[in-house]
Structure formats: structure tokens, C-alpha cells
């Protein structure tokens, strides 16, 4: 379900005359407030070990519970994307980043509470200080290293991560060369 369909009242004046004004906005006929639906920022990290295997997680929660994923999550208010990827990786894997490099982004829909939340997923190539501290926590039920040749994108629960993995694997020779 589109999140705009859930709004029944204007959040400014409380009017019931809060209606569709276009494909991504609602407008109040009473106070003229206009609400625009914009994507939430999310981050995803590619972490490679010394054998160039990719760090992969098994999702602990919906959406995609039990499916594979890459470390990442939503950017908090007043947090940069760089701070968010470092925090999410630390929370989910106990790994500390030593560096990161932005690669690319993809739009996504994140199904939560019966709603499709639009996201803009920002992908980073990350290096960690010490892979021996790896420990699954937070949203990750399990962490594992998988060789790029053994990655099957259909095993990953989120569309943008599947596309990101496909592109990363295809460009990894140039990135790592």
C-alpha cells in the first residue's frame, strides 16, 4: 500500500480535506499545506575480506526474514550517510570501519507495517580494521563470507540489494584491480 493512502487528515490543521494533489503529494484544501512523499535515505555496505569474499548477513526480521542481505539500514535524523554506514555495520557485525567509498545508489521500496516505504539506498565499498571481531547482532541473525562466484542474487530479500550486488560483482575487477 502506498503510504499516501494512509493520510486522512491534514497534519497542520486537522482538516479532512487532505487529498491527492499528484502522484507524490497531498494538499489540504483548508490551510493549503502540501505534503510531499520523498524517499528515506538508507545505506548498504560491501565489505570484502583478504580473499575478496563479500560479507553477507541473514535477515533476522521482516521484510525478507531468513533471506540474505548486506549490512546496512536507515540513516537517522541529523546523521550523515557516512556516519550511518559506520553505525549500521558496527551494530550488525561488531566491525569498525577504517574507510569507505561511495559507489552508487538505487531506489527501493521497503515493505514495513503493510506499507511500501520508498527509500534511496546508497551503496559504499567499506574496509574494516579487523575482521576477527565479526559477530552477528541487531538485525543480522547470522554473518558469513561468500565468494563472489557463489553469490546468487535471488537469495537476497531486497530488490535494490540484488541489483547492487549484480553491479558490484560485474565492476569488482575494476574496483579491486
Number of C-alpha atoms within 10 A of each C-alpha: 11 12 13 18 11 9 13 13 14 22 14 12 14 13 14 14 17 23 19 16 13 9 9 13 14 22 18 22 14 14 14 14 15 18 18 14 15 12 14 17 19 22 26 27 28 22 22 21 15 7 9 14 18 22 21 23 25 23 23 18 13 14 14 17 15 18 18 26 25 28 26 27 20 18 21 14 8 7 11 12 21 16 13 21 27 23 21 22 26 21 19 23 24 19 22 19 17 11 13 18 13 15 14 13 17 15 16 19 17 20 15 10 10 10 15 15 18 18 19 19 26 25 27 22 17 20 19 18 11 13 17 8 12 16 17 21 17 15 20 24 18 17 21 14 15 16 13 17 8 9 17 12 17 11 14 23 20 21 16 22 21 20 14 23 23 16 12 19 15 12 11 14 9 9 11 8 5
